[in-house]
Amino acid sequence: MREGHVTAWLDAAMRRGGWVRGVRRAEAVLAWPRIVGDDVARFATAVAFQNGTLIVEVADAETAMHLGLQRHRILEAYRGRLPEPTVRDLRFRVGRVAPAEAPAPPPPPPPDPDELRQLEQAALGLPDELVPAAAATGRALAGLRARRRAAGWRPCDVCGALTEPDPAPDGATRCATCRRQASLQKVADAAARLAVAPGSATPALTDDERRVALWLARGRVRALIQDLLPRALADTTQLAALEAAVRCAVALHRGAVTLHRGAAPGPGDDPTAGTPPNARLEAIDLDDVDPARDGVDPRALRALGRLRRRSPEVP
C-alpha cells in the first residue's frame, strides 16, 4: 500500500462508501439559514436536497409565492457561497417549519427575605471555614423555594414543607411523607385516641407521626363540632358534648402549634403536661380561647356563651 496523507485516504474511503454525496446534500440543507438570513429561516426551513433541487418547507402558500419571486437571487447566493453541491433549483412546499426560538425565560422570583436571613444566620454558628459554603447553600435553597412557590407549590397543611400542587379531595395539601404516614394504622389509631383525649401518650409514634396524628384528630373534632353545633342550639342537653369537643379542639390545636416549633409538647411548653387527659382538658379556660389563635369555630363558642368580643365584628 502506497504511503499517503491520512486525509487523502479518508477522502478516498468516503467516496467509495458513497458518503460524499450524503455530506454534500446535508451541506446544502444546513447552509439555508446562512444564505437567506435568520429572519427568513424562522418561517422557511430547508428539509432536503434531491437531484440538484433544494426543497424548502414554508408556513403557507403566500410565503411560498413570495420566496418564489426571489428564486434567482437565492440561487445566485448559493452559487457564490457553496460551489458544491450545485443548487440548480428551489422547490417550496407548504408544511411544518422549525419552531421559532422560545422567548427568554422570565427572571427567577426573588427569595423570601426573612427565609433567606434565617438560612444565612444559621450558617454563622458553623466553623469559619464552612460559613461561606453554608451561606451559599442557604441562598440556593431560598432561591429554590421561591421558584417552587412561583410554580404553584404550597406548604403542606401538616408539616409546612413545600409540596407540588396535588390537593386531596377534601382540599387539603399534604406532602408525600405526611400522606404515607397518615395511611399507617398506628397513626390512625392514635388519631382516634387523641380526638377524645388530646393528652394521651403516643409512645409508638415519632414526632413526625404524632404531628400527622394530631392533624387527623383535629379534622375529626372539627367534623364533630359541625355535627354537634346545630343539635346543641336545638337541644341544650347537647351543650356538654359540644363543650367537650371545643376543649379537645383547643388542646389539639395548641399541641400542633408546639410541634410546628420543632419539639413534642413538654413541661416547658404546655402548663398542663404531666396531668391526666381529662384534667388537662378541664384546665383549659374557655374564656381565654381565641377563635383565630386556637382554631375554634366562633359559632361554637357563641353557642356556649363564652365568646369574648375581641373585635367589633365576629364572623
N, C-alpha and C positions, 0 to 999 in steps of 0.2 A: 504494500500500500504506500503510495507516494505521500511524502510529508506535505503538509499544507496548514494554513492558518485555520484555527478552530471555527471561525465564522464562515469560512468557505465551505467546510464540511457540513456545518449546521444548515447553511442555506441550501446545499445540495440535498440534504436529507429531508428538509421541509418541502422542497419542490417534488421529490419523488413521492412523498406522502400526500401530496395534494393540499398541504396546509397553507401554502402561499395564497392561493385563491381565497380561502376562507378568511385569512387575516386581512387581505385587501378589501373584501366585502365588508368586513367589520369596520375597517378604517373609514370607508365611505359613509357608513351609518353614524359612527361616532363623531365624524367631523361636522355633521349638520349644525350643531349649536354654534360652532366657531364660524361657519360660513354665513349663517343668516342672523346671528346675534341672539342674545338671551331673550329679548322681547318677543321675537317671532317663535323661538323654540318653546316658549311657555304654552303656546296653543297649537303648535305643529311639531310632530315628532317623527323623525326618520325611523322606520322599522325594518327595512330590508333593502338589499341591493341585488337585483337579478338581471343578468344579461345586459349590463350597462344602464339599467333603469333604476333610479333610486325611488323607493316607494315611501311616501310620507302620509301619515295619518293626521287629519285635521278635525277640528271640532264640528264644523258644519260646511254646507255647500258654499256659503258666501265666502268663507275663509279660503276654500279650495280655489274659487274663481279669482280672488284677489292675488293669491300666490301664483296662480297660473299666468297672470299678466306679467309677473316678474320672473318667468321661467328662464329667459335668456340671460338675465343678469345673474341669477343664481348659478347657472351652468358655467358662465364665464368665471365666477368666483371659484368654483370647484376646480376648473382647469388651471387657474393661477396658483391655487394653494395645494392642490392634490393632483399632480400629473397622472399618477397611477393610484387606483384604477381609474379608467376614463369613464366619467359620468356623462353619458350621452343624452339622457332624457330624465324627466321627473314625472312621476305619476302621483296625483293627490287623491286620497280617498277619505271619506268621512268615517271616523272610528274613534276609539278611545285614545286620548292623548295623555301624556305624562302629567300627573297632578302638579299643580303649582306648588311652589315651595311653601311650607307651612309658616304662618306668621310667627314671629319671635314670641316665645312664651312670656307671660307677664312676670314681673319681678316677684320673687318669693315674698310671702307675707312676713312682716317683722315679728320676732318672737315677743311673747308677753314680757314686759319689763320686770314685773315682780318675780315671775318664774325665773327669768334669766339672772336676776340679782340673787335669788336664793341658791341657784345652782353654782354660781361663781363664789358665793360666800362659803358654800360647803367645801370648796377646794382649799380655802385658806387654812383649814386645820391640818392639812397634809404636810409632809416634809417639803422643804423649799424646792427641791429638785423635781417634785411631782406637781407643784402648783400650776405651772404653765400648761402642761398636758391636760390636767384635770379641768382647768378653766376652759380650755379649748373644747374638750369633750362636753362640758356643760353647755357651751354656746351652741354646739352642733345639735345636742339633744333638744334644747329650747327651739331651735330652728325647725327640727323635725316635727315637734309637737305643733308648732304654728302651721306648718304645711298640712298636717293631718287635720287640724281643726278647720282650715280653709277648704279641705276636700270633703268636709261633712262628718268627720269623726266626732263622736260625742263621748263625754265621760260616762263610764259605767255607773249605773244607778246604785250599785252595791259598793264597789271599791274605789271608784273615781278614775280608774285607768282609762285612757282614751281607747276607743274601740270603733271599728268600722260601723257605718250606719246599717244596722240589721236589727231593727226593733222587734221585740216579741209581739205576739198578737195582743197582749194586754197593754202595749205601748211602752213597755219598759225597755231600757237599753242595758244589756249585760255583756260583759266580755266573755270570751270563750272559757276562761278559768272559772268564773263565777257560775256560768251555765253548767259546767261539768260538776262543780261542787254541789249545786242545787239539786242535781239528779241523784246524789248519793242518799241511800236510805237513812244512814245515821244522821245526816244533816236534816232530812225531812222529819225524822222522829224528834230531833232536838228542837226544831221549829215549832212542832206541835206542843211540846212541853213549855217552851218559852212564851208561847202565846197566852198561856194561862198563869204561868209563874215565871216572870222575866228574870228573877234572881236565881233560877235553877242553875246548878253547875253543869258544865258540859265537858268533862274530862276527856272524852273520846275525840273531841274536835280540836283542830288547830285554831289559832286566832283568825286566820282567813276563813276557815269553815264556820266558825262561830259568827263571823260578820255576815256570811250568807244566811245562816240560820236566823239571825236577828232580822234580816231583811225580809225573809219569808214570813216570820212571825208577825212582823209589823203589817204585812199585807193581810194576813189572817184577821188581825184585830181590827184593821180598818174596815174590812168587809163585815165583821161582826157589829161594829158601831153603826154602819149604814143600815144593817138589818134591825138593830135594836131601837134606833132613834125614832122612827115613826110609831113603833109599838109603845115606847115609853111615853110619847106625847099623848097617846090614846089611853094608856093604862099606867097609872103611877106605880103599880107594883113592879113594873119593869125597870124603874129608875135605879134600883140597886144593881141590877145586872149591867145597866149602861154605865154606872159609876165605876164598877169593877173593870169594865172594858177600857174606859178612859184612863184609869190608873195604869193598866197594862200598857196602853199605847204610849203614855208619857215615859214610863220606865224603859220600854224598848227603844224609844227614840233617843233618850239620854244615853243609853248603853251603846247605841250605834254611833253616836257622836264621839263618845270616848274612844271607840275602836278606830274611828277615822283619824284620830290624833296619833295613832300608831301603837297603842297598847291595849291590853284587855282591861276591863274595869277592875279597879283595885281600891284599897282603902284611901289612897290619896285623891282619887277622882270621884268616888261615889260615897257620900256620907252614910248610906245605909248598907254598905258592903259588910259582909260577915253576919248579917241578920237573916232570919228565916224569910223565905219569899213573901209570905203573907204580911209579915211585919214590915218588909221593905215597901210593899205597896201602900200599906196604911200610913207610912211615913211621908208619902207624897202629899204636899199641901196643895189642894186643888185651887185655892185662892191665889196661889203663886204661879199657876200654869199659864203660859202664854201660847196662844194657838199657833203663831208663826214659829216661835222658837222651839216648841215642844211637839210640833207636828200633829196637833189635835184639831179635829173638826170643831170650829167655834159654835156650830149649832148644837153639838152635844153638850158643850159647857153651858150654853144658854139654857138648854133643857134641864140641866142640873141646878140652874140658878147660881152658878159660880163664876160666870164670865165677868171679869173686871174690865170696865171701859177704859182701855189704854189709848184709844184714838176716837175722834168724833164719829167715824163711821166704822162699823164692824160688819164684815160681809156675812 
